[in-house]
Amino acid sequence: MGSPSLTRGSSCVAIPFRGGGTAVRGGVQARPKGEFVTAKRPKLHHLNWNLLHTFLVIVEERSITRAADRLLVRQPSVSAALQRLEETLGGQLVQRDSRRFVLTKRGELLHKECVDIYRSVARIGEKLSEEHDELTGLVRVQLITHMVLPAFDRALSLMSRRHPGVTVRVEVASSQDIVRSVSQRLSPFGFCLLPNPLAGLNCRHLLREEFGILCGRDHALHGRAGVPLHELADEPFIALACGQDGALEPMVSLREGAGLGSRTVGASPNLEEVARMIAAGMGIGILPLASVQDAIDTGTLWNLSGAGGELGADLYFVSSPAMGLSAAELAFQRLFEDMLEAESAPPEIIDNPLIAGLALPLA
């Protein structure tokens, strides 16, 4: 179908229709009966990578305000860019208000394309470079808050020494968000708590994370161990925000299954702030024991579940088999897997932390 054309020396505009018919404004030729003007198409000649990149950041941050902070621009600029992109593509991409942020069907399709474009752009340098001795790139790792995993720490250390040109970005998120991000190929891999391995993802079990039901020094139940869950059902509850709204964190199933948290009096996405409110006597809460062991040792917090009655959840390393990794991402994954293999070596080799440290490959 040709483009509308204006005949020289005339005020009549010829508009082609499907099937070969033509209507000419100005009284020369009418539109054929039964023909309809084609719906407005996206104006792709106005599309540019800056708009797509802004849209990608908006989706990752799920907030115009947070996207503006990450892009180091003002919020109106981000809103204007989103509006311009929607006008260019001829439809709404995001349904948003003060309480929700949801991609439309058009937005979901565009987002998948943007992810593929972004990864292709990120690999351009690797594909065009003739020198591969100096590895560069970005490794994005998502993990749950306060994850204690020595193999990961050693992998970060070796990555920095062996590949100083690689940037590692570590992001803290809930297990639900990590699974979603890896499934949608927004992140190459992540560390999250799962009740069971998930179909469609590579899930490597790493360790058992122990949780406890905690109270503060001045709480009426302080000093008691192995308190039955039914006695805690009506206690005021302090929630870790990532353990709300259907997240995959284990404290959700425990809280709901035992009837805990019927009266939530405090919440925060920050583990330290949840611990602060529990220590202040506002209520009880569920936290990973390894992250608050110092507070338990000093008596600031008390474990109501008691020794042997801790709640457990499994930590997994998850990745998508459908996602192609960059050279930098592959290098980090191999280093991390090497550290895991070193941990599984015979006890006499890794018994002593000093010997274990010397046994690791050096840069």
Secondary structure, 3 states (H helix, E strand, C coil): CCCCEECCCCCCEEEECCCCCEEEECCCECCCCCCCCCCCCCCHHHCCHHHHHHHHHHHHHCCHHHHHHHHCCCHHHHHHHHHHHHHHHCCCCEEECCCCEEECHHHHHHHHHHHHHHHHHHCHHHHHCCCCCCCCEEEEEEECCCCCCHHHHHHHHHHHHHCCCEEEEEEECCHHHHHHHHHCCCCCEEEEEECCCCCCCEEEEEEEEEEEEEEECCCCCCCCCCCCHHHHCCCCEEEEHHHCCCCCCHHHHHHHHHCCCCCEEEEECCHHHHHHHHHCCCCEEEEEHHHCHHHHHCCCEEECCCCCCCEEEEEEEEECCCCCCCHHHHHHHHHHHHHHHHHCCCHHHHCCHHHHHHHCCCC
